[in-house]
Amino acid sequence: MRFNPRLKQDVGKFLDYTIIVEGKKDVIALSKLGFEKVYAIHVTGVPIRERLEQILEEVGRKEKVCILTDFDKKGKKLYLFIKEICQELGFRLDSTLRGLLIKAQISHIEGLDTFMGKIDVI
């Protein structure tokens, strides 16, 4: 991981976004950083497309949405799958935050709060 002294400040600019992550641990990590609209895609017994429809119904089409799956092979594959469905459903996608984290060489979302030193982002 490359340390960017402005990373906390940069991440803080996205606190009002709706964030779609893989699981509960990712939700917890982002919540600790101040994100309030974080949704896990993996919910037992709910297919991914149906889960995305639930999220869209809750947040609406006007919200900016960022998909933050892990940056390993499995996570990238899931990202492309989710992105395609989100585009079909009419989500307003923005991958700027994802790009920032990739540039910082973050590999897993669930460890982001630890990496950021558990300090409030704002």
LOSE-928380 format. One record per residue: residue number from 0; x, y, z of N, C-alpha, C in turn. Coordinates in pm, whole numbers, plus 50000, padded with zeros to 5 digits. Layout:
residues N
<pt NUM <X Y Z> <X Y Z> <X Y Z>>;
...
//
This chain:
residues 122
<pt 0 <50083 49881 50000> <50000 50000 50000> <50088 50125 50000>>;
<pt 1 <50049 50218 49918> <50120 50344 49910> <50049 50447 49998>>;
<pt 2 <50124 50515 50082> <50059 50612 50170> <50040 50745 50098>>;
<pt 3 <49917 50788 50095> <49881 50917 50039> <49831 51001 50156>>;
<pt 4 <49903 51106 50195> <49861 51185 50311> <49723 51250 50294>>;
<pt 5 <49678 51264 50171> <49547 51325 50146> <49436 51220 50132>>;
<pt 6 <49469 51093 50148> <49370 50987 50125> <49247 51003 50214>>;
<pt 7 <49267 51032 50343> <49152 51048 50434> <49062 51161 50387>>;
<pt 8 <49124 51271 50351> <49049 51387 50302> <48976 51353 50172>>;
<pt 9 <49046 51284 50081> <48984 51246 49953> <48866 51152 49973>>;
<pt 10 <48884 51052 50061> <48776 50956 50088> <48657 51028 50152>>;
<pt 11 <48684 51127 50236> <48580 51203 50302> <48483 51273 50207>>;
<pt 12 <48528 51299 50086> <48444 51366 49986> <48331 51276 49936>>;
<pt 13 <48339 51148 49968> <48242 51051 49917> <48146 50999 50024>>;
<pt 14 <48147 51061 50142> <48065 51013 50253> <47915 51014 50224>>;
<pt 15 <47870 51099 50132> <47727 51104 50102> <47686 51007 49991>>;
<pt 16 <47781 50934 49937> <47751 50837 49832> <47685 50712 49892>>;
<pt 17 <47612 50641 49808> <47563 50508 49843> <47674 50412 49799>>;
<pt 18 <47715 50326 49890> <47826 50234 49862> <47775 50090 49865>>;
<pt 19 <47807 50016 49761> <47771 49874 49755> <47899 49794 49777>>;
<pt 20 <47896 49707 49879> <48013 49626 49915> <47976 49478 49913>>;
<pt 21 <48075 49394 49938> <48050 49250 49933> <47975 49197 50054>>;
<pt 22 <48024 49226 50175> <47963 49164 50293> <47959 49253 50415>>;
<pt 23 <47916 49191 50527> <47896 49263 50654> <48022 49331 50706>>;
<pt 24 <48137 49264 50694> <48262 49321 50745> <48298 49449 50670>>;
<pt 25 <48266 49452 50541> <48291 49572 50461> <48200 49686 50507>>;
<pt 26 <48074 49653 50535> <47977 49752 50583> <48028 49813 50714>>;
<pt 27 <48074 49728 50805> <48123 49774 50935> <48245 49865 50918>>;
<pt 28 <48339 49825 50834> <48462 49904 50813> <48428 50043 50760>>;
<pt 29 <48338 50050 50662> <48304 50180 50604> <48220 50264 50700>>;
<pt 30 <48136 50199 50778> <48057 50271 50878> <48148 50339 50980>>;
<pt 31 <48256 50272 51018> <48352 50329 51113> <48420 50454 51056>>;
<pt 32 <48423 50463 50923> <48485 50578 50858> <48386 50692 50834>>;
<pt 33 <48259 50668 50870> <48160 50775 50857> <48061 50758 50743>>;
<pt 34 <48072 50651 50666> <47976 50626 50558> <47846 50576 50620>>;
<pt 35 <47734 50630 50575> <47605 50592 50633> <47520 50505 50542>>;
<pt 36 <47541 50516 50411> <47459 50440 50316> <47545 50332 50251>>;
<pt 37 <47571 50226 50329> <47654 50116 50282> <47569 49990 50280>>;
<pt 38 <47569 49922 50167> <47484 49804 50150> <47567 49684 50107>>;
<pt 39 <47549 49573 50178> <47616 49448 50141> <47538 49382 50029>>;
<pt 40 <47609 49337 49928> <47545 49269 49814> <47511 49124 49850>>;
<pt 41 <47594 49064 49938> <47572 48925 49977> <47479 48919 50097>>;
<pt 42 <47355 48880 50071> <47256 48859 50176> <47203 48717 50156>>;
<pt 43 <47209 48637 50259> <47170 48497 50249> <47031 48481 50188>>;
<pt 44 <47025 48399 50084> <46898 48367 50020> <46845 48472 49923>>;
<pt 45 <46921 48578 49900> <46875 48682 49807> <46971 48690 49688>>;
<pt 46 <46921 48662 49568> <47007 48671 49449> <47058 48815 49430>>;
<pt 47 <47175 48829 49369> <47238 48960 49353> <47147 49060 49281>>;
<pt 48 <47085 49020 49173> <46998 49113 49100> <46884 49164 49189>>;
<pt 49 <46823 49072 49263> <46714 49108 49353> <46763 49203 49462>>;
<pt 50 <46883 49177 49514> <46941 49263 49618> <46965 49404 49563>>;
<pt 51 <47014 49413 49440> <47037 49543 49377> <46905 49618 49357>>;
<pt 52 <46801 49545 49323> <46669 49607 49307> <46621 49662 49442>>;
<pt 53 <46646 49588 49550> <46609 49635 49685> <46684 49763 49720>>;
<pt 54 <46813 49765 49690> <46895 49884 49719> <46846 50003 49639>>;
<pt 55 <46819 49982 49512> <46772 50091 49426> <46640 50146 49476>>;
<pt 56 <46552 50057 49519> <46422 50098 49572> <46440 50186 49697>>;
<pt 57 <46538 50150 49779> <46562 50224 49903> <46630 50360 49880>>;
<pt 58 <46728 50364 49788> <46805 50488 49771> <46759 50576 49656>>;
<pt 59 <46693 50519 49558> <46647 50597 49444> <46752 50610 49335>>;
<pt 60 <46709 50657 49219> <46797 50666 49102> <46887 50789 49102>>;
<pt 61 <46856 50887 49184> <46934 51011 49182> <47061 51004 49264>>;
<pt 62 <47069 50907 49356> <47185 50892 49442> <47308 50848 49362>>;
<pt 63 <47424 50904 49397> <47549 50857 49337> <47587 50727 49408>>;
<pt 64 <47619 50627 49327> <47649 50494 49381> <47789 50451 49339>>;
<pt 65 <47861 50396 49435> <47995 50343 49407> <47998 50197 49450>>;
<pt 66 <48049 50113 49362> <48063 49970 49392> <48204 49948 49444>>;
<pt 67 <48215 49905 49571> <48346 49881 49631> <48362 49734 49668>>;
<pt 68 <48383 49653 49568> <48419 49514 49595> <48570 49511 49614>>;
<pt 69 <48622 49402 49667> <48766 49390 49687> <48837 49400 49552>>;
<pt 70 <48966 49426 49558> <49043 49449 49435> <49125 49327 49394>>;
<pt 71 <49086 49211 49447> <49150 49086 49404> <49074 49033 49282>>;
<pt 72 <49117 48919 49229> <49058 48864 49107> <48906 48840 49123>>;
<pt 73 <48869 48778 49235> <48728 48747 49262> <48646 48876 49274>>;
<pt 74 <48702 48975 49345> <48633 49102 49364> <48613 49180 49235>>;
<pt 75 <48714 49175 49149> <48705 49245 49020> <48598 49182 48932>>;
<pt 76 <48590 49050 48936> <48490 48977 48858> <48349 49013 48909>>;
<pt 77 <48334 49016 49040> <48206 49052 49101> <48170 49197 49067>>;
<pt 78 <48269 49286 49070> <48247 49427 49036> <48188 49440 48896>>;
<pt 79 <48246 49371 48799> <48197 49379 48661> <48055 49326 48650>>;
<pt 80 <48026 49218 48722> <47892 49158 48722> <47789 49255 48780>>;
<pt 81 <47822 49312 48897> <47732 49406 48964> <47713 49532 48880>>;
<pt 82 <47823 49582 48824> <47819 49705 48743> <47722 49691 48626>>;
<pt 83 <47728 49576 48559> <47640 49552 48444> <47493 49557 48486>>;
<pt 84 <47460 49492 48596> <47321 49491 48644> <47280 49632 48687>>;
<pt 85 <47368 49702 48756> <47339 49839 48800> <47309 49930 48682>>;
<pt 86 <47386 49914 48575> <47362 49996 48455> <47226 49964 48394>>;
<pt 87 <47190 49836 48391> <47059 49795 48339> <46946 49854 48423>>;
<pt 88 <46965 49859 48555> <46862 49907 48646> <46855 50060 48655>>;
<pt 89 <46956 50127 48599> <46954 50273 48597> <47019 50342 48716>>;
<pt 90 <47109 50271 48785> <47184 50333 48894> <47272 50445 48838>>;
<pt 91 <47299 50546 48918> <47390 50655 48881> <47528 50620 48937>>;
<pt 92 <47606 50547 48859> <47734 50496 48906> <47847 50598 48896>>;
<pt 93 <47936 50594 48994> <48054 50680 48997> <48166 50597 49056>>;
<pt 94 <48271 50574 48980> <48379 50487 49029> <48503 50566 49074>>;
<pt 95 <48488 50695 49098> <48600 50779 49141> <48663 50728 49270>>;
<pt 96 <48580 50697 49370> <48632 50646 49497> <48704 50513 49478>>;
<pt 97 <48647 50427 49398> <48710 50298 49367> <48850 50321 49309>>;
<pt 98 <48860 50415 49216> <48988 50447 49154> <49090 50498 49255>>;
<pt 99 <49044 50582 49348> <49133 50634 49453> <49192 50522 49537>>;
<pt 100 <49107 50426 49573> <49151 50315 49658> <49245 50221 49582>>;
<pt 101 <49218 50202 49453> <49307 50119 49371> <49444 50186 49362>>;
<pt 102 <49445 50317 49340> <49570 50393 49331> <49649 50384 49461>>;
<pt 103 <49578 50379 49575> <49644 50369 49706> <49685 50225 49736>>;
<pt 104 <49658 50135 49642> <49692 49993 49652> <49624 49923 49770>>;
<pt 105 <49501 49964 49797> <49418 49896 49897> <49371 49767 49831>>;
<pt 106 <49372 49656 49903> <49329 49532 49839> <49193 49483 49888>>;
<pt 107 <49161 49510 50015> <49035 49462 50071> <48964 49575 50145>>;
<pt 108 <48835 49587 50122> <48755 49694 50181> <48743 49676 50333>>;
<pt 109 <48731 49552 50378> <48709 49529 50522> <48824 49578 50609>>;
<pt 110 <48941 49601 50551> <49054 49651 50630> <49077 49800 50614>>;
<pt 111 <48990 49867 50541> <49009 50009 50512> <49010 50095 50638>>;
<pt 112 <48922 50065 50733> <48918 50145 50856> <49049 50133 50934>>;
<pt 113 <49106 50014 50936> <49234 49992 51004> <49343 50069 50932>>;
<pt 114 <49343 50061 50799> <49443 50130 50719> <49437 50281 50742>>;
<pt 115 <49317 50334 50755> <49299 50477 50773> <49324 50518 50919>>;
<pt 116 <49363 50422 51001> <49397 50453 51139> <49277 50475 51229>>;
<pt 117 <49159 50431 51183> <49036 50445 51262> <49012 50589 51308>>;
<pt 118 <49064 50684 51230> <49045 50825 51261> <48931 50876 51176>>;
<pt 119 <48848 50960 51233> <48735 51017 51161> <48785 51081 51031>>;
<pt 120 <48717 51052 50922> <48760 51097 50789> <48749 51248 50770>>;
<pt 121 <48649 51308 50830> <48624 51451 50805> <48720 51537 50885>>;
//
